[in-house]
Amino acid sequence: MQDHIFKAALSGLLHDVGKLIQRSRPDPWKKPETYLDEDVPVHAAWSAEFIWQYVPEQWRGEVLAAMYHHRPESSPAADKSLSELVALADKLSAGERSDSGPDHKERFPMQLRSIFDRVALDGQEKAAPAHYLPLAELALEEGTLFADDAWNEEKQREAYARLVETLDGEARRARRDLADSPEAYLEQMLAALQRATWCVPSAYYYSLPDVSLYDHSRMTAALAVCLSEQEPAQISEMLGVVRRDFLKKSEKDDAEKLSAPAALLVGGDISGIQDFIYTISSKEAAKSLRGRSFYLQLLTEAVLRFVLRGLGLPTTNVIYSGGGHFYFLA
């Protein structure tokens, strides 16, 4: 993996990590004392605090560019290209959010809403009332994986504090043990975010909280990696176009400026799965089925990593892998 690819991925991955910390604080609108810059939002200031503590020194200075993803022009760095890159990737990644609309400026609970609430069969209304996932680190337990009623705000903040402790512990180990390997460090931080933020909404003010902070962060990292191959001037131009679009002030020639593809969607598919899995004898059939399913999982992962390594891409670019299929951005 090239150095600029790694730094784009790590900056994109950690750009919003401060949201987790901010929501755990007694006063969530107070910035850390070390980052009181008025041009930096509260959550970005806490992201910078996290980066300063847990990103190894040799990468820290450039990765701090992530804190200026809302206002890259305010970055004190002479080269603002990495801040602009993360800003553009963040805008594009945030496009999956569903706004509650100008007539419904609603503040939702600080919990991830079940996507099944948005499913409706023909002729039927969507599910009501709303269901929210518990704020707990990822575990194969019924009490963790199944949605229920929303918690009160005090219980939410206590749960956020526990998730911050989980992430801090994982990040501390990564800094201590993996500082000499960019690939291993990045993959460990990706796994740490999955464990701690899989159930945390990326946004809950004016946006339906059904996209996790983990998914938003890893897709921001993936898009930042893909966009890092563009010229800095083109990134600046594309960022201006996307900002105007978000403000509903698009110009007539904006479409032409975004005509160049930013990423490729790559898919992989292993054929013959059914024949392989189910051509088994009746003796110890369950054990054979589990063994072949596990082999298929390992084979898919091996092929995926072989392709990623050949392209020089990090694991942040993987969208999905399972059941003999995988998809990633390149």
N, C-alpha and C positions, 0 to 999 in steps of 0.2 A: 504494500500500500504506500503510495506516495505521500509525502509530508503534508501537502496542501489538502489532500483528500481526508487525511486523518483529522486535521484541525477543523475542517469544515464540518465533518461528522460530529466531533466532540462538542463544538460550539453549538450546533443545531440541537444536539441531544440535551444539553444543559441550559438552553436559553430560558426556559420557563420553570426550572426546578424550584425557583424561589416561591412559586405559588403554593407549593406544599408547605414551606416554612412559614410564609406569611399567614396562612389560614390557621396555623397552630398557635399564633401569638395572641396574648390577652388583648393587645391593641394592634389589630391587623393593619392599620394604616400608618404605623410608625416605622420608619426606615432604620436599618442598623446604623450605628453612629459613624461607621467608617465610610458609608456611602449616602451622603445627604444631597447629592447633585439634583437640582430641581428638574433637569431634563430626563431623569431616569425614573420610571414608575416604581412603586414600592416593591412589586414582585421581582422586577429586574434587579433592584438593589440587593434583595435577598439572594437572587441567583448569583450575583457577583460575590457576595459573602461566602456562599457555598463553594464557588470555584476557587476563591482565594484559599480556603481551608483544605480542600480535598483534591485539587488538580495538581499534579507534580510541577515543580518550579519551572522545568524546561519548556512546558507548554502553557503555563498559566497566563503569561502576559498577553498572548494572542487570543486565547480562548475567552479572556475577559471582554473581548469585542462583542460577545453575545449579549452583554447587559445593555447595549445600545441598539437592540433590534427594533425598538419603537422610534428612535430618533438617531439614526446612524450619523447624521450630519453633526450631532453634538459630541461625537467621540473625540477625545483628545489625541488619538493616534494620528500620525501623519498619513498613514494609509488606511482609509476607511472602507476598503473593499470587502473585508471579512464581515464587518458590521452590516454593510449593505446586502451582502450575500445571505446572511442569516435573516435579515429583515424580509427579503423577498421570499425566501423559503418558508418563513413563518406565515406570511400573508397567504401564500398558495396553500399551505397545509391547513390553515384555519378556514379555508373555503368549504370544508365538510360540515361546519357547524350550521345548525338551524336557528336563525334568529327568531325570537318570540314575536317580532313585528313592532312597528311604531305605536300601535294601539294597545300593546300588551307588554309594557316594559316591566317585566316580572323578575324578581330575584328568587331563583329557585334554591332549594336546599344545597348545601355543599357536599352532595353525594351524587354518585353516578346513577342516572336513571336507566332502568332496564329498557333495552331496545324493543322488547316484546310489547311494551306499552304503545308502540307506534304501529303495531301490526293490526290490521283489520280485514276480515274476510268480506267478500262482496255483500253489500246490503247491510253490514253491521257497523256499529260505531266502534271507535278505538277503546281499548281497555281503560277503565276508570275504577277506583282512584289510581294515582301514580304509585309506582313501586321503585325503590332505590336499593342499590347494593350496599351491604355493610362496609364501613371503612375499616378494613383489616388487611394485613399483608396476605399475599396470595398463598392459598393452601387448599388442598383437595378435601375440603370439609363442607358439609351441607350448610352450616351456619355462616360460611364465608361466601359461597358461590350463588346462593339463592336470594333474590330480591325480596324486600319486605317494606314496611312503612318507613318513612323518613324519621331520623332521630332529631332530638332537640339540639339547639346550637351548642349548648355546653358539652353534651356528649360528643358532638362532632369535633369540637376543638380538642377534647381529650384524645380522641382517636387519631386526629391529625398529629398530635404530639408524639404518639406511639409510632406512627409511620415515619416521622422525622428521625426518631431514634434508630429505627430499622435501617433507613437509608444512610444515616451517618455511620453506623457500624460497618456496612458494606463498603462505603466510600473510603473509610479509614483503612480497611484491609487492602483495598485496591491500590491506594497511594503507597502503602508500605511495601506490598509484595510485587506489584506489577509496573512500577515506574520505569523499568528498563524495556518494556514491551508495549508499544502503542496499540497493537492489535488486541493483546490480551486485556489491557487496561480498558479499552473502549468496549469490548464485549462484556467485561465484568460490570461496567457502569450501566450498560444496557440491561443486563440481568437484574441489577440492583433497582433500577427504575421500574422494571416490570413487577418486581416483588412488592415495592412500596407504593406505586402510583397506578397500578392496573385498575383500581376502583375509584380513583380521584378524578373528578371532572376537569377537563381542560379549561372550561369556562362555565359560569352559572349565572352571571349577570346578563340579562337580555338574550341569552342563548340557551337553548334546551340542553341540559347537561348529560348528553348521551354519548359523548366521545371522551375517552379517558385521556388524562395527561400523558400517560405512557404512549398511547398511540399517536397523539399529536406530536410529541417530542421526537419519536423515532421517525415519523414521516417528514418532519422538518429537517432532521439530520439527513435523511435519504435525498430529499430534494436539494439540500445544500450541497451534497456530494455531486449530484448530477449537474447543478448549475455552476459548480466551481470550474468546469471546463470552458465556460463562457468568458469573454473578455470583460474586465471590470467596467468599461464604458457601457457595454451592453447590459450588464446587471443594473447599473444606475438608471438606464433608460427604461428597462422593464419594471423596475421598482416604482418609478414615477407613474407609469401606465397603471399598474395594479393599485397604487394609492388613489389615483383619480377614479378608478372603477369602484373602489370601496366607498368613496365619497359621492358616487353617482355623478361624476363630472367628466366622464370619458370624452375624449376628442375623436373626431372623425377618422383620423389616421392612426389611432391607437391599435386597431386590429392588425395592421400591417407590421407594427413594431413587435407584436407578439407572435408573428407567424413562424418563427424558428422554433422547432421542437426543443423542449427543455429536458426531456427524459424519454427513455424507452421502457415500455412495460414488457418484461421478459417472462415467459411461462415455460415450465417444464412438466412433463407428464410421462410417467412410467406405464407402459402398456402391459396387458396380460395379468392384471392384479387379481381379478376374480378367479381365473384358472389356477394361478399360483397358490392363492390362499385356501381355496376350497377343495383342491384335489388332495384330499387326505383320507387316511383310513379311519374307520369308526373307533379303533382302539386309541384311547387317550386323545380323542379329537380336540377337546378343549385346550389341552396343553400344546398340541401341534398348531392350533389356530393362533394362540397367543404368541408362540415362537415365530411363526411366519409373519404375523402382523408387526412384531418388533423388528424383525429383519428388514421388512419393507420400510419401516420408519428410519432405520439406520441407513439403508441404501439411498433413500430420498435425501437425507441430510448430507450424506457423503457426496452425492452428485451436485447438490446445491453448493456446497462449500468448494468443491473443485472448480465449478464455473465462476463463483465469486472470486476465488483466488486468481484464476486466469485473467479476469477483468480488473483485478486490483481494487475490488470493492469491499467495503466493510459489511458486517452482518446487520448494521442498522438499515441497510437497503432492502432487507427481506420484508415483503408484505405478508406472505403466508407460506407455510410449509406443513404439509400433512396429507395423509391418505394417498400417497403416491404423486402428489402435485406440489408445485411451488411457483411463486410469483415474486419478482423483485424489480426494483427500478435501477436502470443503468444509464 
